[in-house]
Amino acid sequence: MELKDYIRILRAGWILIVVMALVGVAAAALFSILSKPQFKASAQVFVSTQSGGTVQDLVQGSTFTQQRVKTYAGLVTTPIVLLPVISNLHLSMTADELAKSVSATAPLDTTLIDISATSPDPVQAANVANGISESLTNVVQNIESTGSQSAQVKLTRVEEAQVPSAPVTPNVPINVALGLLVGLALGIGAAVLRHTLDNRIRSDSDVQAISPAPILGGITYDAKAPKRPLIVQDDPRSPRAEAFRTLRTNLQFLDAGEGARSFVVTSAIESEGKSSTASNLAIALDNAGHKVIVVDADLRRPKLATYMGLEGAVGLTDLLIGRADMDDAVQQWGRGNLHVLPAGSVPPNPSELLGSAAMHSLVSRLENEFDYVLFDAPPLLPVTDAAVLSKTAGGAIVVVAAGRTHRSQLTAAVTTLDNVGVRLFGFVLTMLPVQGPHSYGYQTYGYGPVYAQDDVTVGKDSRRMTHRRVRGLSG
């Protein structure tokens, strides 16, 4: 993935990242509140040796002392040093327990030993540090003495431990900062993991990774779409209506100059918006002055007649079986050159009808009669109807619902078309989010005059059209 892909992932998962960061901060703050404060006190001991006055003696004594310092620092946590401290301070703990709260370090190239003690009681911390420094001095004195000869090494406490005024733990600012960093890391990791595991189509880049066919348009999600499916007619100044006009423009540039064109509008799975896309695209082409017919070729679950507000009892099925002629089945919609051929009766053999010689003859007739022929076909994966019809027509336009269609489903749909040699004109992305990293940004801006509600009628009442059966079609 490129940098822009990671940026898009972060933009898409910013809510998860923020939530995880806040959880990390809250956890760190809670840990800091519940943690018992610990105080630390330190004492310092100087190690010296008795040596002659020559330079050689001084050098040898210094080297000997530095070697001994590390050994003496290791004695600090041993019972021989800690037991006298426990006894003198009347501590209710064992030497092993006390050793866990005590530490000793010897700075490099020095003869100093730093002794630290940690305790919930600041006074006890100082007393333990001072007691250990005194006990260590006595222990070394006894160990280094042999017989009547006094010890050559001497320990002297040069810094007495003071009662600390502030606890060393919990360190609230550091804990909160660490919690924030951990939360951010977990949030980013979760966002990347979710993107990796998410197999759904989100944007045009996901589609282009599957097929080189162009993206013909993008339609944003509209919760009111079921109530006003013909948005180009019901609200022509809306961003979604403009998106369909953009789709119309892109469609006009496909194989420009070749005369009549027929397109099968289909999808990989159901409920991706293919019927509303075909309907609105037909209206947009009609508004541009083209002679258009939209055919409901979904002989299993026809919707086009309902969307267009027409009677669908007689339609494509009746034409194919010879029960009706063109004049009785095709209906004119509106005052322009838009015509609709409903599905008619639901037959028991849709695939056979769509692949029949009668269907081939009908497609040729429609292509000769109209500038654009749009077929609303069933989805590709459940049934073969769309693939069969696309072979007869000029090709297919695949509608892809963002956030619903999986990559594997779209890949299978494209493969289905390739297997039968169907030309894939391109894709139409539907249900795109209005905002966010996967939105179609140009649809969020309006351009043009603002009309008052009294100046233009918007909604269902604006569609005052007469629907009549077509008479006198040639052929």
Secondary structure, 3 states (H helix, E strand, C coil): CCHHHHHHHHHHCHHHHHHHHHHHHHHHHHHHHHCCCEEEEEEEEEEEECCCCCHHHHHHHHHHHHHHHHHHHHHCCCHHHHHHHHHHHCCCCCHHHHHCCEEEECCCCCCEEEEEEEECCHHHHHHHHHHHHHHHHHHHHHHHCECCECCCEEEEEEECCCCCCCCCECCHHHHHHHHHHHHHHHHHHHHHHHHHHCCECCCHHHHHCCCCCCEEEEEECCCCCCCCCCHHHHCCCCHHHHHHHHHHHHHHCCCCCCCCEEEEEEECCCCCCHHHHHHHHHHHHHHCCCCEEEEECCCCCCCHHHHHCCCCCCCHHHHHCCCCCHHHHCEEECCCCEEEECCCCCCCCHHHHHCCHHHHHHHHHHHHHCCEEEEECCCCCCCCHHHHHHHHCCCEEEEEECCCCEHHHHHHHHHHHHHCCCCEEEEEEEEECCCCCCCCHHHHCCCCCCCCCCCCCCCHHHCCCCCEECCCCCC
